[in-house]
Amino acid sequence: MKAVYTEQHRSHDPQFFLVRGFDPVGDTSEQAASVFRRDYERFGTVIRELKLKAE
């Protein structure tokens, strides 16, 4: 993620995150943490149920 963040700041291209499946918004860090927790819970359940593993 650090590499993605660094590259985005070098390019200053507003489409950088969008073409990679991200939806950048101007939230506070607390709001971002809430989104991460929600996504972790939602996708974590699916990943565990399907017994998916990172390669």
Chimera marker file (.cmm) of the C-alpha trace (Angstrom):
<marker_set name="trace">
<marker id="1" x="0.000" y="0.000" z="0.000" r="1" g="1" b="0" radius="0.5"/>
<marker id="2" x="2.891" y="2.347" z="0.729" r="1" g="1" b="0" radius="0.5"/>
<marker id="3" x="4.092" y="1.992" z="-2.865" r="1" g="1" b="0" radius="0.5"/>
<marker id="4" x="0.613" y="2.828" z="-4.165" r="1" g="1" b="0" radius="0.5"/>
<marker id="5" x="0.411" y="5.861" z="-1.882" r="1" g="1" b="0" radius="0.5"/>
<marker id="6" x="3.868" y="7.077" z="-2.910" r="1" g="1" b="0" radius="0.5"/>
<marker id="7" x="3.134" y="6.588" z="-6.612" r="1" g="1" b="0" radius="0.5"/>
<marker id="8" x="-0.158" y="8.470" z="-6.335" r="1" g="1" b="0" radius="0.5"/>
<marker id="9" x="1.557" y="11.446" z="-4.782" r="1" g="1" b="0" radius="0.5"/>
<marker id="10" x="4.182" y="11.448" z="-7.528" r="1" g="1" b="0" radius="0.5"/>
<marker id="11" x="1.634" y="11.310" z="-10.327" r="1" g="1" b="0" radius="0.5"/>
<marker id="12" x="-1.066" y="13.633" z="-8.917" r="1" g="1" b="0" radius="0.5"/>
<marker id="13" x="-3.438" y="11.831" z="-11.273" r="1" g="1" b="0" radius="0.5"/>
<marker id="14" x="-7.017" y="11.839" z="-9.928" r="1" g="1" b="0" radius="0.5"/>
<marker id="15" x="-7.733" y="8.613" z="-11.830" r="1" g="1" b="0" radius="0.5"/>
<marker id="16" x="-4.845" y="6.752" z="-10.172" r="1" g="1" b="0" radius="0.5"/>
<marker id="17" x="-6.942" y="5.102" z="-7.458" r="1" g="1" b="0" radius="0.5"/>
<marker id="18" x="-10.118" y="4.795" z="-9.531" r="1" g="1" b="0" radius="0.5"/>
<marker id="19" x="-8.525" y="2.557" z="-12.179" r="1" g="1" b="0" radius="0.5"/>
<marker id="20" x="-7.236" y="0.323" z="-9.362" r="1" g="1" b="0" radius="0.5"/>
<marker id="21" x="-10.679" y="-0.189" z="-7.844" r="1" g="1" b="0" radius="0.5"/>
<marker id="22" x="-10.388" y="2.390" z="-5.048" r="1" g="1" b="0" radius="0.5"/>
<marker id="23" x="-12.940" y="5.092" z="-4.376" r="1" g="1" b="0" radius="0.5"/>
<marker id="24" x="-10.989" y="8.028" z="-2.910" r="1" g="1" b="0" radius="0.5"/>
<marker id="25" x="-12.957" y="10.382" z="-0.681" r="1" g="1" b="0" radius="0.5"/>
<marker id="26" x="-12.073" y="13.269" z="1.623" r="1" g="1" b="0" radius="0.5"/>
<marker id="27" x="-13.008" y="11.607" z="4.904" r="1" g="1" b="0" radius="0.5"/>
<marker id="28" x="-11.405" y="12.023" z="8.290" r="1" g="1" b="0" radius="0.5"/>
<marker id="29" x="-9.108" y="9.303" z="9.589" r="1" g="1" b="0" radius="0.5"/>
<marker id="30" x="-11.895" y="8.165" z="11.940" r="1" g="1" b="0" radius="0.5"/>
<marker id="31" x="-14.310" y="7.766" z="9.037" r="1" g="1" b="0" radius="0.5"/>
<marker id="32" x="-11.682" y="5.884" z="7.027" r="1" g="1" b="0" radius="0.5"/>
<marker id="33" x="-11.065" y="3.548" z="9.992" r="1" g="1" b="0" radius="0.5"/>
<marker id="34" x="-14.796" y="2.885" z="10.178" r="1" g="1" b="0" radius="0.5"/>
<marker id="35" x="-14.904" y="1.963" z="6.484" r="1" g="1" b="0" radius="0.5"/>
<marker id="36" x="-11.892" y="-0.360" z="6.913" r="1" g="1" b="0" radius="0.5"/>
<marker id="37" x="-13.545" y="-2.083" z="9.885" r="1" g="1" b="0" radius="0.5"/>
<marker id="38" x="-16.820" y="-2.509" z="8.007" r="1" g="1" b="0" radius="0.5"/>
<marker id="39" x="-15.090" y="-3.897" z="4.918" r="1" g="1" b="0" radius="0.5"/>
<marker id="40" x="-12.901" y="-6.207" z="7.027" r="1" g="1" b="0" radius="0.5"/>
<marker id="41" x="-15.989" y="-7.637" z="8.731" r="1" g="1" b="0" radius="0.5"/>
<marker id="42" x="-17.958" y="-7.968" z="5.501" r="1" g="1" b="0" radius="0.5"/>
<marker id="43" x="-15.237" y="-9.437" z="3.297" r="1" g="1" b="0" radius="0.5"/>
<marker id="44" x="-13.584" y="-11.357" z="6.126" r="1" g="1" b="0" radius="0.5"/>
<marker id="45" x="-16.753" y="-13.396" z="6.568" r="1" g="1" b="0" radius="0.5"/>
<marker id="46" x="-16.877" y="-14.253" z="2.867" r="1" g="1" b="0" radius="0.5"/>
<marker id="47" x="-13.163" y="-15.104" z="2.765" r="1" g="1" b="0" radius="0.5"/>
<marker id="48" x="-13.448" y="-17.399" z="5.789" r="1" g="1" b="0" radius="0.5"/>
<marker id="49" x="-16.593" y="-19.104" z="4.476" r="1" g="1" b="0" radius="0.5"/>
<marker id="50" x="-14.968" y="-19.758" z="1.091" r="1" g="1" b="0" radius="0.5"/>
<marker id="51" x="-11.687" y="-20.754" z="2.797" r="1" g="1" b="0" radius="0.5"/>
<marker id="52" x="-9.721" y="-18.458" z="0.496" r="1" g="1" b="0" radius="0.5"/>
<marker id="53" x="-5.977" y="-18.100" z="1.023" r="1" g="1" b="0" radius="0.5"/>
<marker id="54" x="-3.555" y="-15.444" z="-0.218" r="1" g="1" b="0" radius="0.5"/>
<marker id="55" x="-1.033" y="-16.684" z="-2.758" r="1" g="1" b="0" radius="0.5"/>
<link id1="1" id2="2" r="1" g="1" b="0" radius="0.2"/>
<link id1="2" id2="3" r="1" g="1" b="0" radius="0.2"/>
<link id1="3" id2="4" r="1" g="1" b="0" radius="0.2"/>
<link id1="4" id2="5" r="1" g="1" b="0" radius="0.2"/>
<link id1="5" id2="6" r="1" g="1" b="0" radius="0.2"/>
<link id1="6" id2="7" r="1" g="1" b="0" radius="0.2"/>
<link id1="7" id2="8" r="1" g="1" b="0" radius="0.2"/>
<link id1="8" id2="9" r="1" g="1" b="0" radius="0.2"/>
<link id1="9" id2="10" r="1" g="1" b="0" radius="0.2"/>
<link id1="10" id2="11" r="1" g="1" b="0" radius="0.2"/>
<link id1="11" id2="12" r="1" g="1" b="0" radius="0.2"/>
<link id1="12" id2="13" r="1" g="1" b="0" radius="0.2"/>
<link id1="13" id2="14" r="1" g="1" b="0" radius="0.2"/>
<link id1="14" id2="15" r="1" g="1" b="0" radius="0.2"/>
<link id1="15" id2="16" r="1" g="1" b="0" radius="0.2"/>
<link id1="16" id2="17" r="1" g="1" b="0" radius="0.2"/>
<link id1="17" id2="18" r="1" g="1" b="0" radius="0.2"/>
<link id1="18" id2="19" r="1" g="1" b="0" radius="0.2"/>
<link id1="19" id2="20" r="1" g="1" b="0" radius="0.2"/>
<link id1="20" id2="21" r="1" g="1" b="0" radius="0.2"/>
<link id1="21" id2="22" r="1" g="1" b="0" radius="0.2"/>
<link id1="22" id2="23" r="1" g="1" b="0" radius="0.2"/>
<link id1="23" id2="24" r="1" g="1" b="0" radius="0.2"/>
<link id1="24" id2="25" r="1" g="1" b="0" radius="0.2"/>
<link id1="25" id2="26" r="1" g="1" b="0" radius="0.2"/>
<link id1="26" id2="27" r="1" g="1" b="0" radius="0.2"/>
<link id1="27" id2="28" r="1" g="1" b="0" radius="0.2"/>
<link id1="28" id2="29" r="1" g="1" b="0" radius="0.2"/>
<link id1="29" id2="30" r="1" g="1" b="0" radius="0.2"/>
<link id1="30" id2="31" r="1" g="1" b="0" radius="0.2"/>
<link id1="31" id2="32" r="1" g="1" b="0" radius="0.2"/>
<link id1="32" id2="33" r="1" g="1" b="0" radius="0.2"/>
<link id1="33" id2="34" r="1" g="1" b="0" radius="0.2"/>
<link id1="34" id2="35" r="1" g="1" b="0" radius="0.2"/>
<link id1="35" id2="36" r="1" g="1" b="0" radius="0.2"/>
<link id1="36" id2="37" r="1" g="1" b="0" radius="0.2"/>
<link id1="37" id2="38" r="1" g="1" b="0" radius="0.2"/>
<link id1="38" id2="39" r="1" g="1" b="0" radius="0.2"/>
<link id1="39" id2="40" r="1" g="1" b="0" radius="0.2"/>
<link id1="40" id2="41" r="1" g="1" b="0" radius="0.2"/>
<link id1="41" id2="42" r="1" g="1" b="0" radius="0.2"/>
<link id1="42" id2="43" r="1" g="1" b="0" radius="0.2"/>
<link id1="43" id2="44" r="1" g="1" b="0" radius="0.2"/>
<link id1="44" id2="45" r="1" g="1" b="0" radius="0.2"/>
<link id1="45" id2="46" r="1" g="1" b="0" radius="0.2"/>
<link id1="46" id2="47" r="1" g="1" b="0" radius="0.2"/>
<link id1="47" id2="48" r="1" g="1" b="0" radius="0.2"/>
<link id1="48" id2="49" r="1" g="1" b="0" radius="0.2"/>
<link id1="49" id2="50" r="1" g="1" b="0" radius="0.2"/>
<link id1="50" id2="51" r="1" g="1" b="0" radius="0.2"/>
<link id1="51" id2="52" r="1" g="1" b="0" radius="0.2"/>
<link id1="52" id2="53" r="1" g="1" b="0" radius="0.2"/>
<link id1="53" id2="54" r="1" g="1" b="0" radius="0.2"/>
<link id1="54" id2="55" r="1" g="1" b="0" radius="0.2"/>
</marker_set>
